[in-house]
């Protein structure tokens, strides 16, 4: 076999899995940018929240920690989707764990959102339909 020839794989990425990965890439990048904004404009966001919330107890360090954790978790979802794109089973587990943390952590701090939980669970179920294609 010639060294320059590429070995073609018999396993091809299903079209729907490609669409799911692109959707996850877009979703993750959007939230990474939002949380990056939270890091960069931490004091302004804190002032706005304290002006508009009745309790007025939001601290800058809370916004900063939330933003950093958000960047880390959504970066992990992006990485998991990248591995799924490459048809690696490890990617599904990375995506599953990071999505579960994204769903659960807000509820621990009493500001969870059911819509984001539904979206992430739907994506997990749709990826799970292609689990056998992952190696």
HELIX and SHEET records of a PDB file:
HELIX    1   1 UNK A   15  UNK A   40  1                                  26    
HELIX    2   2 UNK A   42  UNK A   52  1                                  11    
HELIX    3   3 UNK A   60  UNK A   85  1                                  26    
HELIX    4   4 UNK A   89  UNK A  108  1                                  20    
HELIX    5   5 UNK A  114  UNK A  128  1                                  15    
HELIX    6   6 UNK A  131  UNK A  133  5                                   3    
END                                                                             
